[in-house]
Amino acid sequence: MLAATGVWRLFTDFDQSTPLSEVEKLLLVAKNKHDLIIGSREIQGAKRDDEPFYRHLMGRVFNLVVQIMAVPGVYDTQCGFKLFSERATIELFSRLWVYGNLTERADAYTGAFDVELLYIARKQGYKIAEVPIYWEHRETDRVSPIKDSLRMFFDILRIRLAALRGKYA
């Protein structure tokens, strides 16, 4: 994201579970002076297709933990469809602590870096807008429900520890 250029910078899941055309919805909200607009599969107006029950349950449990420990009031931190202003991109991505200095991974695990970004955004006073989007489940073997859920929980703990140590000041 820091290498990207432009007034607005979108990141999206590689599998295009959310079609790129959904960016129009986010751009409409961007006009309302938001610097961070995120797609949401959880708020009214969102549409999900073909999602297995266990995946939805995993997401809801994880979000409950996120609500309690990191980013209250954001209902879908893990949706891989987020739009950042140039200013927000530079400020937030350069402040990542848990995920800031990682080298390229051999696997597809992305962890809770979204949570860390949103945590920092809140701490820096950014208003976060959630926009309902269309999302279609894409079957993959890249997600390990139990292993990845545990890893992400520990990522949340690492974010909270970094915050306690003043890393996001």
C-alpha positions as CSV (number, residue, x, y, z in Angstrom):
1,M,0.0,0.0,0.0
2,L,2.8,2.4,0.7
3,A,4.1,1.9,-2.9
4,A,0.7,2.6,-4.3
5,T,-0.1,6.0,-5.8
6,G,-3.2,8.0,-6.1
7,V,-5.6,10.0,-4.0
8,W,-7.5,6.8,-3.0
9,R,-5.9,3.4,-2.5
10,L,-7.9,0.2,-2.4
11,F,-6.8,-3.2,-1.2
12,T,-8.9,-6.2,-2.0
13,D,-8.7,-9.9,-1.6
14,F,-6.9,-11.7,-4.4
15,D,-9.8,-14.0,-5.0
16,Q,-12.1,-11.1,-5.8
17,S,-14.8,-12.3,-3.4
18,T,-16.0,-8.7,-3.5
19,P,-16.1,-7.5,-7.2
20,L,-14.1,-4.4,-8.0
21,S,-17.3,-2.7,-9.1
22,E,-18.2,-2.5,-5.4
23,V,-15.6,0.3,-5.0
24,E,-18.2,2.7,-6.3
25,K,-20.1,2.3,-3.1
26,L,-17.0,3.1,-1.1
27,L,-16.1,6.1,-3.2
28,L,-19.5,7.6,-2.6
29,V,-18.9,7.6,1.1
30,A,-15.3,9.0,0.6
31,K,-16.9,12.2,-0.6
32,N,-18.3,12.7,3.0
33,K,-14.8,13.5,4.3
34,H,-13.9,10.0,5.5
35,D,-10.3,8.8,5.1
36,L,-11.0,5.2,5.7
37,I,-13.9,3.3,4.2
38,I,-14.3,-0.4,4.6
39,G,-16.5,-2.9,3.0
40,S,-18.7,-4.8,5.4
41,R,-20.5,-8.1,5.1
42,E,-22.2,-7.7,8.4
43,I,-24.2,-4.4,8.3
44,Q,-27.7,-3.9,6.9
45,G,-27.7,-4.0,3.1
46,A,-24.8,-6.3,2.7
47,K,-25.2,-9.5,0.7
48,R,-23.3,-12.8,1.2
49,D,-23.4,-15.7,-1.2
50,D,-22.5,-19.3,-0.6
51,E,-20.7,-18.9,2.8
52,P,-20.6,-22.0,4.9
53,F,-22.0,-21.7,8.3
54,Y,-18.8,-22.6,10.1
55,R,-16.9,-19.7,8.3
56,H,-19.6,-17.2,9.2
57,L,-19.5,-18.5,12.8
58,M,-15.7,-18.2,12.9
59,G,-16.0,-14.6,11.7
60,R,-18.6,-13.6,14.2
61,V,-16.6,-15.1,17.1
62,F,-13.4,-13.4,16.0
63,N,-15.3,-10.1,15.6
64,L,-16.6,-10.4,19.1
65,V,-13.0,-10.7,20.4
66,V,-12.0,-7.7,18.2
67,Q,-14.9,-5.7,19.5
68,I,-13.9,-6.4,23.1
69,M,-10.2,-6.0,22.8
70,A,-9.4,-3.7,19.9
71,V,-11.9,-2.0,17.7
72,P,-15.4,-1.6,19.2
73,G,-18.1,-0.5,16.8
74,V,-16.6,-2.0,13.6
75,Y,-18.5,-5.0,12.6
76,D,-16.4,-6.5,9.9
77,T,-12.7,-5.8,10.4
78,Q,-11.7,-8.8,8.2
79,C,-13.5,-8.0,5.0
80,G,-10.7,-7.7,2.4
81,F,-12.1,-4.7,0.7
82,K,-10.8,-1.4,2.2
83,L,-10.3,2.1,0.7
84,F,-7.8,4.5,2.2
85,S,-7.0,8.1,1.4
86,E,-3.5,8.9,0.5
87,R,-2.9,10.5,3.9
88,A,-4.4,7.6,5.8
89,T,-2.4,5.1,3.8
90,I,0.9,6.8,4.5
91,E,0.2,7.5,8.2
92,L,-1.5,4.2,9.1
93,F,0.6,1.6,7.1
94,S,3.8,3.3,8.3
95,R,2.7,2.9,11.9
96,L,2.1,-0.9,11.8
97,W,4.1,-2.5,14.6
98,V,3.0,-6.1,14.7
99,Y,2.9,-6.4,10.9
100,G,5.2,-3.5,10.0
101,N,8.5,-5.3,9.5
102,L,7.4,-8.7,8.3
103,T,9.1,-10.3,5.4
104,E,7.2,-12.0,2.6
105,R,5.4,-15.1,3.8
106,A,5.5,-18.5,2.1
107,D,1.8,-19.2,3.0
108,A,-1.4,-17.2,2.4
109,Y,-1.8,-16.2,6.1
110,T,-2.5,-12.5,6.5
111,G,-3.5,-12.6,10.2
112,A,-5.1,-9.7,11.9
113,F,-3.2,-6.9,10.2
114,D,-6.6,-5.3,9.4
115,V,-7.3,-5.1,13.1
116,E,-4.0,-3.5,13.7
117,L,-4.6,-0.9,11.0
118,L,-8.1,-0.1,12.3
119,Y,-6.8,0.1,15.9
120,I,-4.2,2.6,14.9
121,A,-6.8,4.5,12.8
122,R,-9.0,4.8,15.8
123,K,-6.1,5.9,18.0
124,Q,-5.2,8.6,15.5
125,G,-8.7,9.9,15.4
126,Y,-9.7,8.7,11.9
127,K,-13.4,8.2,11.3
128,I,-14.1,4.7,9.9
129,A,-17.1,4.2,7.6
130,E,-18.5,0.8,7.0
131,V,-20.3,0.3,3.7
132,P,-22.5,-2.8,2.9
133,I,-21.0,-4.7,0.0
134,Y,-21.7,-7.8,-2.0
135,W,-19.4,-10.7,-1.1
136,E,-19.3,-14.3,-2.5
137,H,-17.5,-17.1,-0.7
138,R,-14.7,-18.7,-2.7
139,E,-13.7,-22.1,-1.5
140,T,-10.0,-22.4,-0.6
141,D,-7.7,-24.6,1.2
142,R,-5.5,-21.6,2.2
143,V,-7.6,-21.1,5.4
144,S,-7.1,-23.4,8.3
145,P,-10.1,-22.7,10.5
146,I,-8.6,-23.8,13.8
147,K,-5.0,-22.9,13.3
148,D,-5.7,-19.5,11.7
149,S,-8.3,-18.6,14.3
150,L,-5.7,-19.3,17.1
151,R,-3.0,-17.4,15.3
152,M,-5.3,-14.4,14.8
153,F,-6.3,-14.4,18.5
154,F,-2.7,-14.3,19.4
155,D,-2.2,-11.4,16.9
156,I,-4.9,-9.5,18.8
157,L,-3.0,-10.1,22.0
158,R,0.2,-8.9,20.4
159,I,-1.6,-5.7,19.2
160,R,-2.8,-5.0,22.7
161,L,0.6,-5.6,24.2
162,A,2.2,-3.3,21.6
163,A,-0.4,-0.6,22.6
164,L,0.4,-1.1,26.3
165,R,4.1,-0.7,25.5
166,G,3.3,2.7,23.7
167,K,4.1,1.5,20.2
168,Y,1.2,3.3,18.7
169,A,1.7,6.7,20.4
